């Protein structure tokens, strides 16, 4: 029981590292007061520039990946309540919760897209068949983004595709349940984005300004 608690707390704390906030503070910017106020990679890209925004994106992905792969490898040899693959899934969920509700910023965090992707990448290395699901999500996200250039819309559609794909490719029941939870997380945390999308006010992201 003790090692299980340690594994979950460690996963949450690693996920809680507010990378965008820390990079913003290093430049004298409180990212919570700029743009959308979100501490995720998209707002970091708008507020801090493409280079730092991409750095934040990669680090947020890495948080989830490290939890599932490296922390998972460490704790699998300990007396844990669950089987190894279930342990990695629950640890990954804890890291996403850490990103979304970080203890370091009064439990206000990002929307969990990048960290969720890192968790799924890590799980794909450890669980057979999940790589196909990851491929479907990447293609879904890219197609939606390239058509509409709206990051939030691409993330929401990919999140909805996650539990559907997991069930289609007959992954474990616990992974299906966690996938559904992640989908709900994403939709709820994007409710303001959804409102702006319906109003036609959601900003579009261009790496190079479109020609007029």
VMD Tcl script that draws the C-alpha trace (Angstrom):
set ca {
  {0.00 0.00 0.00}
  {2.81 2.40 0.91}
  {4.67 1.93 -2.40}
  {1.46 2.37 -4.33}
  {0.86 5.73 -2.66}
  {4.47 6.78 -3.27}
  {4.20 5.87 -6.97}
  {1.01 7.87 -7.45}
  {2.25 10.91 -5.51}
  {5.57 10.92 -7.42}
  {3.67 10.74 -10.71}
  {1.39 13.61 -9.70}
  {4.30 15.81 -8.57}
  {6.30 15.26 -11.76}
  {3.23 16.08 -13.82}
  {2.67 19.18 -11.69}
  {5.87 20.92 -12.83}
  {4.46 24.05 -14.54}
  {6.93 24.34 -17.40}
  {5.22 27.19 -19.28}
  {4.85 29.19 -16.08}
  {8.54 28.70 -15.20}
  {9.75 29.73 -18.67}
  {7.46 32.75 -18.55}
  {8.75 33.81 -15.14}
  {12.31 33.51 -16.44}
  {11.36 36.17 -19.03}
  {9.50 38.28 -16.50}
  {6.07 37.21 -17.81}
  {3.26 35.66 -15.80}
  {1.74 33.49 -18.51}
  {-1.45 33.18 -16.49}
  {-2.10 36.86 -17.24}
  {-1.27 36.75 -20.96}
  {-3.37 35.51 -23.86}
  {-5.77 32.78 -22.80}
  {-4.16 32.58 -19.35}
  {-3.52 28.88 -19.86}
  {-0.16 27.41 -18.86}
  {-0.01 25.05 -21.82}
  {2.18 25.01 -24.91}
  {-0.24 26.84 -27.23}
  {-0.48 29.89 -24.98}
  {3.27 29.68 -24.34}
  {3.86 29.81 -28.09}
  {1.74 32.94 -28.40}
  {3.11 34.64 -25.28}
  {6.76 33.53 -25.29}
  {7.45 32.82 -28.96}
  {7.71 29.71 -31.10}
  {11.05 28.50 -29.74}
  {10.01 28.53 -26.09}
  {6.52 27.34 -26.96}
  {7.91 24.25 -28.70}
  {10.28 23.69 -25.75}
  {7.32 23.79 -23.36}
  {5.42 21.36 -25.60}
  {8.29 18.86 -25.63}
  {8.85 19.11 -21.87}
  {5.15 18.64 -21.13}
  {5.14 15.55 -23.35}
  {8.28 14.33 -21.60}
  {6.63 14.60 -18.18}
  {4.02 12.01 -19.07}
  {6.52 9.81 -20.91}
  {8.97 9.73 -17.99}
  {6.25 8.80 -15.53}
  {4.99 5.84 -17.57}
  {8.34 4.50 -18.79}
  {11.00 5.34 -16.21}
  {9.02 5.73 -12.99}
  {6.93 2.77 -14.09}
  {10.07 0.67 -14.53}
  {11.24 1.68 -11.05}
  {8.01 0.97 -9.20}
  {7.11 -2.27 -10.99}
  {9.61 -4.12 -8.79}
  {8.01 -2.78 -5.62}
  {5.08 -4.37 -3.75}
  {2.31 -2.55 -5.66}
  {-1.42 -3.28 -5.52}
  {-1.85 -3.55 -9.31}
  {-0.39 -5.47 -12.21}
  {2.40 -3.69 -14.07}
  {0.39 -2.41 -17.05}
  {-2.40 -1.16 -14.77}
  {0.19 0.57 -12.59}
  {1.62 2.44 -15.58}
  {-1.85 3.50 -16.73}
  {-2.85 4.86 -13.30}
  {0.52 6.58 -12.84}
  {0.06 8.22 -16.22}
  {-3.38 9.46 -15.21}
  {-1.89 10.93 -12.02}
  {0.73 12.83 -14.00}
  {-2.00 14.30 -16.23}
  {-3.96 15.32 -13.13}
  {-0.78 16.99 -11.86}
  {-0.49 19.02 -15.05}
  {-4.17 19.96 -15.03}
  {-4.34 20.77 -11.31}
  {-0.78 21.55 -10.25}
  {-0.12 21.89 -6.55}
  {2.49 24.55 -7.33}
  {-0.09 27.00 -8.74}
  {-2.97 26.51 -6.29}
  {-4.30 23.57 -8.31}
  {-4.77 25.60 -11.49}
  {-2.95 24.16 -14.48}
  {-3.07 23.38 -18.17}
  {-5.45 21.33 -20.28}
  {-3.37 18.17 -20.35}
  {-3.05 17.55 -24.09}
  {0.75 17.36 -24.32}
  {1.17 15.41 -21.09}
  {-1.59 12.99 -22.14}
  {0.24 12.46 -25.43}
  {3.45 11.71 -23.52}
  {1.61 9.20 -21.36}
  {0.15 7.48 -24.42}
  {3.56 7.37 -26.11}
  {5.01 5.73 -23.01}
  {2.17 3.23 -22.82}
  {2.61 2.43 -26.52}
  {6.12 1.20 -25.71}
  {4.81 -1.07 -22.97}
  {1.39 -2.23 -24.17}
  {0.94 -4.25 -27.40}
  {-1.36 -2.76 -30.01}
  {-1.53 0.72 -28.58}
  {0.81 2.10 -31.24}
  {-2.00 1.86 -33.79}
  {-4.24 3.93 -31.52}
  {-1.51 6.58 -31.19}
  {-1.18 6.70 -34.97}
  {-4.92 7.26 -35.37}
  {-4.87 10.08 -32.81}
  {-1.92 11.82 -34.47}
  {-3.56 11.63 -37.91}
  {-6.88 12.83 -36.49}
  {-5.25 15.79 -34.76}
  {-3.22 16.77 -37.82}
  {-6.12 16.54 -40.25}
  {-8.40 18.69 -38.07}
  {-5.66 21.21 -37.36}
  {-4.54 21.54 -40.97}
  {-8.11 22.13 -42.10}
  {-9.19 24.64 -39.45}
  {-5.88 25.74 -37.82}
  {-7.56 25.62 -34.41}
  {-5.48 23.74 -31.82}
  {-8.33 23.37 -29.33}
  {-10.66 21.86 -31.94}
  {-8.00 19.37 -33.07}
  {-7.34 18.41 -29.44}
  {-11.04 17.90 -28.64}
  {-11.65 15.75 -31.72}
  {-8.54 13.65 -31.00}
  {-9.65 13.25 -27.38}
  {-13.03 11.94 -28.51}
  {-11.29 9.56 -30.89}
  {-9.17 8.15 -28.04}
  {-11.71 5.98 -26.17}
  {-13.34 5.00 -29.47}
  {-10.00 3.76 -30.84}
  {-9.08 2.00 -27.60}
  {-12.33 0.03 -27.67}
  {-12.07 -0.67 -31.42}
  {-8.61 -2.17 -31.02}
  {-9.62 -4.20 -27.95}
  {-7.33 -2.69 -25.35}
  {-7.77 -3.46 -21.65}
  {-10.87 -2.41 -19.73}
  {-8.86 -0.16 -17.41}
  {-7.27 1.62 -20.37}
  {-10.69 2.12 -21.93}
  {-11.96 3.59 -18.66}
  {-8.96 5.91 -18.29}
  {-9.27 6.93 -21.96}
  {-12.86 7.95 -21.34}
  {-11.80 9.92 -18.26}
  {-9.13 11.72 -20.31}
  {-11.68 12.51 -23.00}
  {-13.98 14.05 -20.39}
  {-11.05 16.01 -18.91}
  {-10.20 17.48 -22.30}
  {-13.76 18.44 -23.22}
  {-14.48 20.02 -19.82}
  {-11.22 21.97 -19.74}
  {-11.89 23.25 -23.26}
  {-15.43 24.46 -22.55}
  {-14.45 28.13 -23.04}
  {-12.73 27.17 -26.29}
  {-15.84 25.34 -27.45}
  {-17.92 28.45 -26.78}
  {-15.52 30.58 -28.84}
  {-15.49 27.97 -31.61}
  {-19.29 28.10 -31.85}
  {-19.10 31.90 -31.86}
  {-16.38 31.90 -34.53}
  {-13.98 33.70 -32.18}
  {-11.44 30.99 -31.40}
  {-7.96 32.12 -32.54}
  {-6.24 30.16 -35.27}
  {-2.59 29.22 -35.09}
  {-0.28 29.88 -38.03}
  {3.44 29.25 -37.82}
  {3.83 31.71 -40.66}
  {1.32 34.51 -41.20}
  {-1.08 33.63 -44.03}
  {-0.90 35.81 -47.10}
  {-3.70 38.33 -47.42}
}
mol new
graphics top color blue
foreach p $ca { graphics top sphere $p radius 0.5 }
foreach p [lrange $ca 0 end-1] q [lrange $ca 1 end] { graphics top cylinder $p $q radius 0.2 }
display resetview
